[in-house]
Amino acid sequence: METINTILGQLTYDDLDQWAGEKILARGKSYIKQVDGLHRTPEDDLVAWVSGTEEYATLVRLDQAGQHGWFCTCPYDDGPCKHAVAVILAAAQQVKQKQAIPVLAEDDDLHLMLFGEQDDEDGAVDWEDEETEIEPDPGPEKTKKAGTSKIRKLLAGKSREELLDLMVALAKEHPEIERRLLEAEQLRSGQIDPLVRSLRKEIKKLTDEQAWYSHWNNEGSVPDYSHVLQQFKALLDKGHVDELLELGDELWRLGTGQVEQSDDEGLTQGALSECLEIVLQAVPKSSLTRSGQLLWVIERLLADEFSLLEFGGEILRAPMYVAADWREVASALDLRLGLMEKPRGANFSDTYKRTELINRLVEAYRLGGEPEKILPLLEKEADVCRNYEHLVAQLLAAGSKEQARQWCIRGFGCTQKESPGIASKLQKQLREMAAADKRDDLVAAYRAQDYFCHASLETYRELRKAAEKIGVWPKLRESALNYLETGQRPDLPNKKGTAAAWPLPEPEVVFPQEKESGLKRYPDRQTLIDIAISEKRFDDVVSLYQAVKKSARTSWHGSEKVAKAVAKTHPEVALEIWRGIVDRLIAEVKPKSYLEAGGFLRLMRKVYEAGDRPGEWQALLAELRQTHKAKRRLLEVLDSLSGASKKIVG
């Protein structure tokens, strides 16, 4: 309860306005009396019923930073709803009256609505998927059973002839019933050739359909694989696994082409994956040899561009497959690798398929008890596929640290131009190896390289951490900041060829200095501002900002960050920045922009209040009203700001 009380005690209407928006806040205020059964969970989430068109179950997770989580069974999905706001306000009202908010019991109807029957281990709402619409359970199981018992009672009173007539009539009226009856008989009798032929035709027809869906208007055309899924399950249950494997192979082959052409937000991909999961369950039960079963899965995983066979990894991990099986697999994969044409280029698309095959072969060697074959394979293929990282990892695992270091250096030289991403990872590996060897000076040298290649606040902080460890930060700091001013790297000779005194050793690998482009890159004032803000050098922040403003040809989006940083030390600068943003937003003449402008005006109000300048604040509002008196929606926003910032729990 302490956390809820603390957050609610600090919460203002401005905060809720920023979170939910002015309209939703206003509607939420009118719904406070509609809140019923307010409780909290053991995790301190607020839950309640809120009456509206219907009675909605609502949950709010309070956050100190104002980014409150929420869930509601109402249909509104454009952000926090009025019911969520009402729950917060009702809780604040209860705290203000010093009334405790009780803990929600697990058998409470509200708990069952929000969390179900405790299917998950902790029964928590999945906050990483907040946009997913969760529908309530359609009804208790006993209702279904009651309906079934009525039908049983009705049919029990009919004669055999009457039942036959009824089934024939239903089959004639509903072809789906006829098909299900015939398929059930084919499965029962074991005469499944007609069923297999029918399914093959259905698969061909379904995979020929175009798959598309638009969430904007909730329209689309998505193939229905439910009958295929149902029959795949029936074939598996009845033991017709070889036939299922043949059908599954055809579905995978044709379905891959369909998914490649689809635009349905993954709906067809999901349906195909569900069907193919049943097919994969048939693999270990099929008449294929055990090594043949493994190869059946591996060969399709190697070509599975759309993750249709995600369940395949579980088949490969099954304990039924022993070392002898994997040795046979390794022999087959080794033969396939020998027949594969070597990639012509060094880019990812050229080497991807070969690299994937090598990775599968490495795993087959490991599981087949032939680990001595792994390193020779990777060394042979390293320059072909650029898979230096895999080789280095295997060498380190084998304790061959010096060999790993040499391969990092070699791989860096081969990839720095065409594959700089790989080169960066190898450079990082060398830095980590230096850290493991306690070569702190070399670690700092690599951090400096990172900073010079990708200057940012993050790389600056990492350089500082490494340099402080060896006691050279004051000198490095001066050099690092000067680099942002001039673009001259302190670890390299200057334009006159004079080498500067540099306290760090030369790394084993170094990216060449980038050639100057036609665009002016230095001074890099944006990064200098980020660093100055982090070091709380607010005079420097303002000075740098003024220089940016003077030199920039267009508006600079970092000004909001500057205003927030210097609001207390340089309030006039912050007010000037925010006023400029407000004027720009108002000029867009859009209701949404007016609301956004209101957020910046609230920030300005806080500065005026902190400086005890209420007259200037009111004068600003009056000026905006007079200048934009024809904009009714803007005037509504200004009216909502006319008072002082007010806490909800006073």
Secondary structure, DSSP 8 states (H G I E B T S, - for coil): -HHHHHHHHH-BHHHHHHHH-HHHHHHHHHTGGGEEEEEE-TT--EEEEEESSSEEEEEEE--TTS--EEEESSS--SSS-HHHHHHHHHHHHHHHTT----B--TTSHHHHHHHTTS-SSS----GGGTTS-----S--HHHHHHHHHHHHHHHHTS-HHHHHHHHHHHHHH-HHHHHHHHHHHHHHHT--HHHHHHHHHHHHHHHHS--EEETTTTEEE----HHHHHHHHHHHHTT-HHHHHHHHHHHHHHHHHHHHH-BSTTHHHHHHHHHHHHHHHHGGGSSS-HHHHHHHHHHHHHT-TT-TTTTHHHHHT-TT--HHHHHHHHHHHHHHHHHS---SSSSHHHHHHHHHHHHHHHHHHHHTT-GGGHHHHHHHHHHHH--HHHHHHHHHHTT-HHHHHHHHHHHHHHHTTT-HHHHHHHHHHHHHHHHHTT-HHHHHHHHHHHHHHS-SHHHHHHHHHHHHHTT-HHHHHHHHHHHHHH---TTS--TTS------S---S---------SS---S-HHHHHHHHHHTT-HHHHHHHHHHHHHH-SS--TTHHHHHHHHTTT-HHHHHHHHHHHHHHHHHT--HHHHHHHHHHHHHHHHHHHHTT-HHHHHHHHHHHHHHTTT-HHHHHHHHHTSS---BS--
